Amino acid sequence: MAWYTALVALSVPKLNSRYFNSYRFEQEGRIYEYLGVHFYRKLLVWTGWEKVSRKANPIRKDLASLTTADRNSRTSEAGHLVIAVIVFAVAGLVMRSWSEARWLLVLNVVLNIYPVLLQRFNRPRYRRVLVALQKNAAVQNKHGSLIK
């Protein structure tokens, strides 16, 4: 992930592909709940990762913070997805047997696939709050211009 983070910092990709839009079945997050995303989130809190992550990127209820969180979720998801594909390819092409690759596959699911699922779970929530805040800002601007 270090090389991916450095590459993203240097190139600043747009990450506005349709892939990053939430599909209808993702909106409520039930599929991700079924797949154990809440347990994974608790695991991140228990290991201290959530605290480190929130210290670097705090989330507040304002447009700038949530826009950054949305962008960071896309960046993180893309990175974990790229790494997951590479690890699956290495496991499939290099390992001599599936029993030999089992540890690599399990770690790939835990360290790359679940983070992708978590970002896909969180993004619709960010989007809902962002839309509400944008509507609120538009109403305030409209009323503010009427008062002046």
Stockholm file with secondary structure:
# STOCKHOLM 1.0

chainA/1-148         MAWYTALVALSVPKLNSRYFNSYRFEQEGRIYEYLGVHFYRKLLVWTGWEKVSRKANPIRKDLASLTTADRNSRTSEAGHLVIAVIVFAVAGLVMRSWSEARWLLVLNVVLNIYPVLLQRFNRPRYRRVLVALQKNAAVQNKHGSLIK
#=GR chainA/1-148 SS CHHHHHHHHHHCCCCCCGGGSCCGGGSSCHHHHHTTHHHHHHHHHHHTHHHHHHHHSCCCSSHHHHHHHHHHHHHHHHHHHHHHHHHHHHHHHTCSSHHHHHHHHHHHIIIIIHHHHHHHHHHHHHHHHHHHHHHHHHHHHHHHHHHC
#=GC SS_cons         CHHHHHHHHHHCCCCCCGGGSCCGGGSSCHHHHHTTHHHHHHHHHHHTHHHHHHHHSCCCSSHHHHHHHHHHHHHHHHHHHHHHHHHHHHHHHTCSSHHHHHHHHHHHIIIIIHHHHHHHHHHHHHHHHHHHHHHHHHHHHHHHHHHC
//
